Structure formats: C-alpha cells, structure tokens
Amino acid sequence: MLNRCAIGISLLVMLWGMPRADAAAKEQRQIKWDDLSALVGKKVRVVMPDGAQIEGKAKALELDAFVVEIRKTSNKTAYPQGEFLVPRATLKAVDVSHPTKHWRIVCTVAGGALGLFFGAEAAIKIGGIFGNQNSRRAGDAFGALAIGTPIIGYWLGSRADRRTITYVVSQ
C-alpha cells in the first residue's frame, strides 16, 4: 500500500510547480504604432527611458503620444498619478496583463479535495472520530487542513493565471 502522506506531498509539489510554468506565459509580439489603439482600455505597464515604470489604464492613442492614466509609478516626482502622454519617440514596448481564471479554479478545487482528505485522515489518526479526549485537537487539525489548503491552492492558482504580453512597438 502506498503511503498516503507521500501521495499528498507529491500532489502539493505538483501544485507548487504549476505556477513556475508562468515563465511560458510571457509572450512578445510586434505591433505597429497605429495598432496600439487596440490596447485602449487595458491595464498596461510602460518602462520609460530613465528606467522608471508606469502602470495604469491605456486611455487613448494620439498621433504623437500614447495616453496612460497612471495608477502606479516607480518615480512619483517625474511621473505622478494622473493622465500622462508617453511620447511616440520614447515608447519602445508596452506590457499588457491578461489574467485568466483557469488555474485558480483548478488549484482551489484540488486544494479543497486534498484538505478534506488529509484533514479527515488526520482527525481519524488523532482519534477525534470516536469522541475521546483528543476530539478537539482532531477538529482543529481537520479545520486547518480543510480551510488552509484551498486558500493555498487559490494563491498558487492566481500566480499561475498571470499572463503578460509584451508588445514591441515598431515605428
């Protein structure tokens, strides 16, 4: 008979490894200046020539600038929050995030199933099923595993759901 603990650890290692696959979730595409209008309304990140990063919502595309509503910046003095015109000459690339829901659902369900299974096993081993003096400890162990593993699964899934496409701008 296989050791159930070893099975659980291997399943958790597999779950932990899924977010590591997010390196493949970073795509790079070429885009012409006129086609940047397709990014209006999306959450974008732009690295400025001085190395500062600005993040926010793409508002519009003008003839000589890309308009970004800055919500987060690494240099608040040079790029304060609010509407900012990124000059055409300095815009080399735009990162667009496209989060998905798939791995959050899969990992939360898997974490819940593992938590219920191993929580019940822990409760039985502690002796809580027969109502002896360890029943409180058994209930605590079951609750911790049944609640904690879906939360961990959701966190791992949210990491795996991150998708970023880098659009390299060709003038």
VENQUI-V475281 format. One record per residue. N is the residue number from 1. RES is the residue in three letters. SS is DSSP state (A for helix, B for strand, O for the rest). PHI is phi in radians with two decimals (* if undefined). D_CENTER is the distance of its C-alpha to the mean C-alpha in whole Angstrom. Layout:
# VENQUI-V475281
N,RES,SS,PHI,D_CENTER / N,RES,SS,PHI,D_CENTER
This chain:
# VENQUI-V475281
1,MET,O,*,37 / 2,LEU,O,-1.27,34 / 3,ASN,O,-1.28,33 / 4,ARG,A,-1.14,30 / 5,CYS,A,-1.13,28 / 6,ALA,A,-1.12,28 / 7,ILE,A,-1.11,26 / 8,GLY,A,-1.08,24 / 9,ILE,A,-1.13,23 / 10,SER,A,-1.17,23 / 11,LEU,A,-1.15,20 / 12,LEU,A,-1.16,18 / 13,VAL,A,-1.12,18 / 14,MET,A,-1.10,17 / 15,LEU,A,-1.09,14 / 16,TRP,A,-1.16,13 / 17,GLY,A,-1.32,14 / 18,MET,A,-1.07,12 / 19,PRO,A,-1.13,9 / 20,ARG,A,-1.15,11 / 21,ALA,A,-1.31,12 / 22,ASP,A,-1.23,9 / 23,ALA,A,-1.11,12 / 24,ALA,A,-1.34,14 / 25,ALA,A,-1.45,11 / 26,LYS,B,-1.79,12 / 27,GLU,B,-1.79,16 / 28,GLN,B,-2.32,19 / 29,ARG,B,-2.32,21 / 30,GLN,B,-1.54,24 / 31,ILE,B,-2.53,25 / 32,LYS,B,-1.46,28 / 33,TRP,A,-0.96,29 / 34,ASP,A,-1.15,30 / 35,ASP,A,-1.47,27 / 36,LEU,A,-1.12,25 / 37,SER,A,-1.09,26 / 38,ALA,A,-1.21,23 / 39,LEU,A,-1.57,20 / 40,VAL,O,-1.09,22 / 41,GLY,O,1.67,20 / 42,LYS,O,-1.74,17 / 43,LYS,B,-1.38,14 / 44,VAL,B,-2.22,15 / 45,ARG,B,-2.32,16 / 46,VAL,B,-2.21,19 / 47,VAL,B,-1.69,21 / 48,MET,O,-1.42,24 / 49,PRO,O,-1.03,27 / 50,ASP,O,-1.47,27 / 51,GLY,O,1.67,24 / 52,ALA,O,-1.26,22 / 53,GLN,B,-1.86,19 / 54,ILE,B,-2.11,19 / 55,GLU,B,-2.24,16 / 56,GLY,B,2.96,17 / 57,LYS,B,-1.78,18 / 58,ALA,B,-1.25,21 / 59,LYS,B,-1.71,24 / 60,ALA,B,-2.86,27 / 61,LEU,B,-2.10,28 / 62,GLU,O,-1.79,31 / 63,LEU,O,-1.07,34 / 64,ASP,O,-2.16,33 / 65,ALA,B,-2.73,30 / 66,PHE,B,-1.88,26 / 67,VAL,B,-1.58,26 / 68,VAL,B,-2.18,23 / 69,GLU,B,-1.50,22 / 70,ILE,B,-1.26,21 / 71,ARG,B,-1.98,19 / 72,LYS,B,-2.51,18 / 73,THR,B,-2.53,20 / 74,SER,O,-1.61,20 / 75,ASN,O,-2.38,24 / 76,LYS,O,-1.22,25 / 77,THR,O,-1.35,29 / 78,ALA,O,-1.41,29 / 79,TYR,O,-2.31,26 / 80,PRO,O,-1.26,26 / 81,GLN,O,-1.09,24 / 82,GLY,B,2.23,25 / 83,GLU,B,-1.31,26 / 84,PHE,B,-2.41,27 / 85,LEU,B,-1.70,28 / 86,VAL,B,-1.53,27 / 87,PRO,B,-1.08,30 / 88,ARG,O,-1.02,30 / 89,ALA,O,-1.18,32 / 90,THR,O,-1.72,29 / 91,LEU,O,-1.45,26 / 92,LYS,O,-1.82,25 / 93,ALA,B,-2.66,21 / 94,VAL,B,-2.30,19 / 95,ASP,B,-1.66,15 / 96,VAL,B,-2.13,14 / 97,SER,B,-1.61,10 / 98,HIS,O,-2.24,10 / 99,PRO,O,-1.25,7 / 100,THR,O,-2.02,9 / 101,LYS,O,-2.03,10 / 102,HIS,A,-0.95,11 / 103,TRP,A,-1.23,9 / 104,ARG,A,-1.10,9 / 105,ILE,A,-1.16,13 / 106,VAL,A,-1.07,14 / 107,CYS,A,-1.22,12 / 108,THR,A,-1.17,14 / 109,VAL,A,-1.13,17 / 110,ALA,A,-1.10,17 / 111,GLY,A,-1.11,17 / 112,GLY,A,-1.13,19 / 113,ALA,A,-1.13,22 / 114,LEU,A,-1.11,22 / 115,GLY,A,-1.12,22 / 116,LEU,A,-1.14,25 / 117,PHE,A,-1.12,27 / 118,PHE,A,-1.29,26 / 119,GLY,A,-1.16,27 / 120,ALA,A,-1.13,30 / 121,GLU,A,-1.10,31 / 122,ALA,A,-1.13,31 / 123,ALA,A,-1.12,33 / 124,ILE,A,-1.17,36 / 125,LYS,A,-1.15,36 / 126,ILE,A,-1.24,36 / 127,GLY,O,1.87,39 / 128,GLY,A,-1.30,38 / 129,ILE,A,-1.27,38 / 130,PHE,A,-1.73,42 / 131,GLY,O,1.28,42 / 132,ASN,O,-1.54,43 / 133,GLN,O,-1.17,43 / 134,ASN,O,-1.63,39 / 135,SER,A,-1.12,38 / 136,ARG,A,-1.19,36 / 137,ARG,A,-1.10,34 / 138,ALA,A,-1.14,34 / 139,GLY,A,-1.13,32 / 140,ASP,A,-1.12,30 / 141,ALA,A,-1.11,29 / 142,PHE,A,-1.09,28 / 143,GLY,A,-1.09,26 / 144,ALA,A,-1.09,24 / 145,LEU,A,-1.28,23 / 146,ALA,A,-1.22,23 / 147,ILE,A,-1.69,21 / 148,GLY,A,-1.23,19 / 149,THR,A,-1.20,17 / 150,PRO,A,-1.15,16 / 151,ILE,A,-1.14,14 / 152,ILE,A,-1.11,13 / 153,GLY,A,-1.07,12 / 154,TYR,A,-1.10,10 / 155,TRP,A,-1.10,8 / 156,LEU,A,-1.10,8 / 157,GLY,A,-1.13,7 / 158,SER,A,-1.17,4 / 159,ARG,A,-1.17,3 / 160,ALA,A,-1.29,6 / 161,ASP,O,-1.39,5 / 162,ARG,O,-1.23,4 / 163,ARG,O,-2.25,8 / 164,THR,B,-2.23,10 / 165,ILE,B,-1.98,14 / 166,THR,B,-1.72,17 / 167,TYR,B,-1.70,20 / 168,VAL,B,-1.54,23 / 169,VAL,B,-1.50,25 / 170,SER,B,-1.78,29 / 171,GLN,O,-1.33,32
